[in-house]
């Protein structure tokens, strides 16, 4: 009987750990946007609220609104590196690459580098066509966070943008082998494999995350890119995995949402109530495009929507 109790207790603890490690859902991010929005409107100078609100807005696709919130936060605290990093990443979402590069350069220092900022700087360089510089950023980030699949994925895409598909495949396979790899990483590998004419291998990675009909449509689209270099380059450029924020940033953001349920701040202080802020939603979803222009509805919207959900997780 005691062994049974121990087994049940262990199972419950394991389930709790798995739940805690699970990635937030879109519902979670919308809830956070609503609650952090209240806090932010009540006190726009609240750094934690601004960061959480900006992060949640990015996750639900409200990129312009996120930029506006984080810009105001940076105006209030122009030397705060955490705010600068969040603002720079948000600027990438809307395609303002030159300003993003300038802001991100102020978000960390050589003696205290931030791997997620380096990743974002690599994304900017890739989108501006400087793939060698981009790879230097990704490799520097990997020295700080070895094996991180989002970094390896972006490094692989950078090689693909330079038309070095064999090296791109090698790096993306390493990324996809990580237990932390998500569907975006696997589908980026599938795209490169398709461009190399390795449809069977691409199918192996696609079927893990897609129903058969959707997978068939995506693979057909990827195959069509193999003979169209400009379209292939455009699709590759759109698929960078956004610079992932550090895990503790996500935890702090979600802790703010929990504060509304408990009446306590993440640090244990009493939470301050604010007015309700409604999160604006567009009539139709707009894809996140990390490129040289802001998110738009374009002819690319007719392509299968494969793993383009924002993550600069």
ABEGO torsion letter per residue (X at the ends): XAAAAAAAAAAAAAAAAAAAABBBBAAAAAAAAAAAAAAAAABAABAAAAAAAAAAAAAAGBAAAAAAAAAAAAAABAABAAAAAAAAAAAAAAGBAAAAAAAAAAABBAABBBAAAAAAAAAAAAAAGBAAAAAAAAAAAAAABBGBAAAAAAAAAAAAAAGBAAAAAAAAAAAAABAABBAAAAAAAAAAAAAAGBAAAAAAAAAAABBAAAAAAAAAAAAAAAABAAAAAAAAAAABBBBBBBAAAAAAAAAAAAAAAAGBBAAGBBBBBBBBBBBBBBABBBBBBBBABBBBBBAAAABBBBGABBXXX
